């Protein structure tokens, strides 16, 4: 019962604080926290075009933060799996000396 009242109160507050010249769509999870916000309107009611939204770009830093840990984990997994295969004699390269 208390959650229903809290939800209705939150909806009433969000309706009263809505920005009139810009339409925002917010996807909300069960706890009421906003997950994503995106604009659906690109012009104001008077016909003027709204400015571009701010874009946060991390560039090489973001790429490094994703690629380096996954490369490291991938090399650890492959090294351990190769050691396991060699330990159980599943795949062991033969040392043939074909020096003719």
C-alpha positions in Angstrom: 0.0 0.0 0.0 2.8 2.4 0.9 4.6 1.6 -2.4 1.5 2.5 -4.4 1.2 5.8 -2.5 4.8 6.6 -3.1 4.6 5.8 -6.8 1.5 8.1 -7.2 3.3 10.8 -5.3 6.4 10.4 -7.5 4.3 10.6 -10.6 2.5 13.8 -9.4 5.9 15.4 -8.7 7.3 14.4 -12.1 4.2 15.8 -13.9 4.5 19.2 -12.1 8.2 19.6 -12.7 8.1 18.7 -16.5 9.9 21.0 -18.9 7.3 22.4 -21.3 9.4 23.1 -24.4 11.2 19.8 -24.6 9.8 16.3 -24.5 11.9 13.8 -22.6 11.2 10.1 -22.5 12.5 8.3 -19.4 12.6 4.5 -19.0 12.1 3.8 -15.4 12.8 0.5 -13.6 10.7 -1.0 -10.8 12.4 1.0 -8.1 11.7 4.3 -9.8 15.3 5.1 -10.9 15.7 6.5 -14.4 17.7 4.1 -16.7 17.9 6.1 -19.9 16.8 9.5 -21.0 16.4 10.5 -24.7 14.8 13.4 -26.5 12.0 12.8 -29.0 11.5 16.4 -30.0 14.0 18.3 -32.0 12.2 21.6 -32.2 10.5 23.9 -29.7 6.8 24.8 -29.8 7.6 28.1 -31.5 9.4 26.2 -34.4 13.0 26.8 -33.4 15.4 24.0 -33.6 16.7 22.8 -30.2 20.5 22.7 -29.7 22.4 19.4 -30.1 22.5 17.4 -26.9 25.8 17.2 -25.0 27.9 14.2 -26.1 30.5 12.8 -23.7 33.3 11.1 -25.6 36.0 9.2 -23.8 37.8 8.1 -27.0 41.0 6.1 -26.5 40.6 5.9 -22.7 37.3 4.1 -23.0 38.7 1.7 -25.7 41.7 0.9 -23.4 39.5 0.4 -20.4 37.5 -2.2 -22.3 40.1 -3.9 -24.5 43.0 -4.3 -22.1 41.2 -6.2 -19.3 39.4 -8.6 -21.7 42.7 -9.3 -23.6 44.4 -10.1 -20.3 41.5 -12.4 -19.2 41.5 -14.1 -22.6 45.2 -14.8 -22.5 44.9 -16.2 -18.9 42.1 -18.5 -20.0 43.9 -19.7 -23.1 47.2 -20.3 -21.2 45.4 -22.3 -18.5 43.4 -24.4 -21.0 46.6 -25.1 -23.0 48.3 -26.3 -19.8 45.3 -28.5 -19.0 45.3 -30.1 -22.5 49.0 -30.8 -22.2 48.7 -32.2 -18.7 46.1 -34.7 -19.9 48.0 -35.5 -23.1 45.0 -34.5 -25.2 47.0 -32.2 -27.5 50.7 -32.4 -27.2 52.8 -31.4 -30.2 55.3 -34.0 -31.3 58.9 -33.0 -31.4 59.9 -34.6 -34.8 63.3 -33.7 -36.1 63.1 -34.0 -39.8 66.5 -32.7 -40.6 67.2 -34.5 -43.8 
